[in-house]
Amino acid sequence: AGTHLILDLWGASHIDNLQLIETALHQAVEVAGATLLHTHLHHFTPNGGVSGVAVLAESHISIHTWPERGYAALDRF
């Protein structure tokens, strides 16, 4: 059905920047040649973590960040 990529990013920076993450998701969709249906991101307080998903006609790209640990988890199908 497709390729499922799971990424664990340690030592990640700027992962509390909602606008940067949204821009990166949109760029990933474009590079993948996918069809974006909807993007939803939530910025948590007080730690600044972000969780979100780009819903694609083909599947999805999701992200969850823990800036206090310098860690981000992504998955793309």
N, C-alpha and C positions, 0 to 999 in steps of 0.2 A: 504493500500500500504506500510505502514511502520510507524515508530515512528519518530516524528519531535520534536527535543529538541532545545529549545532556551535558551541560558545562558547569563545572565548579570553579569559580574564580577566586583565588586567595590573593591578598595584597591589592585588591581592587580599590581604585580611588574614584571620587566624584559620583559614587553610587547613591548619594542622597539628593542628587540634582534631578528633579522630576523632568524638567524641560530637556536636559541632555539625554536622559533615558528614553523619553518619548521620541526624540529625533533619531536616536540610534535604532529604536525598534522600526521606525518608518524606513530608515535606510536599509535595514536588514530585509524588510519585506520587498523593497525595490530590487535589491541585489539578487534576491532569491527568485525574482520574477513571479512573485505570488500576488494574489488579489486581496487587498485589505478590506475587511468588512467593518471592523470596529476596533478601537483602541480604548482600553480602560485602565487607568493607573490610580493607585491610592498611595498617598504620602503619609506615613505614620509619624506621630509625635509622641514622645519627645526625641526619640532616637534618630529620626529622619529616614528610616528605612522605606523602601518602595516595593510594592507588589503590583504586578500588572500583567496584562495580556493583550496581544494583538490577535484578534480573531481573524482568521484567513478563510477564504473560500476553500482552500486546500487543507487547512488544519489550524495551527496556532503557533505563536511564540510567546513564552511566558518568562517573567523575571521576578525574583524575590531578592531583596538586598538587606544586608545587615552591616551598615557602615561602621558601627562600633566594633565590628570584628574584621572589617576589610574584606567581607565575603559577599559574593553574589552567586545565585544559582539561576541558571537559564535552561530552558528546554524548548526545542524547536522540532516540530513534526510537520 
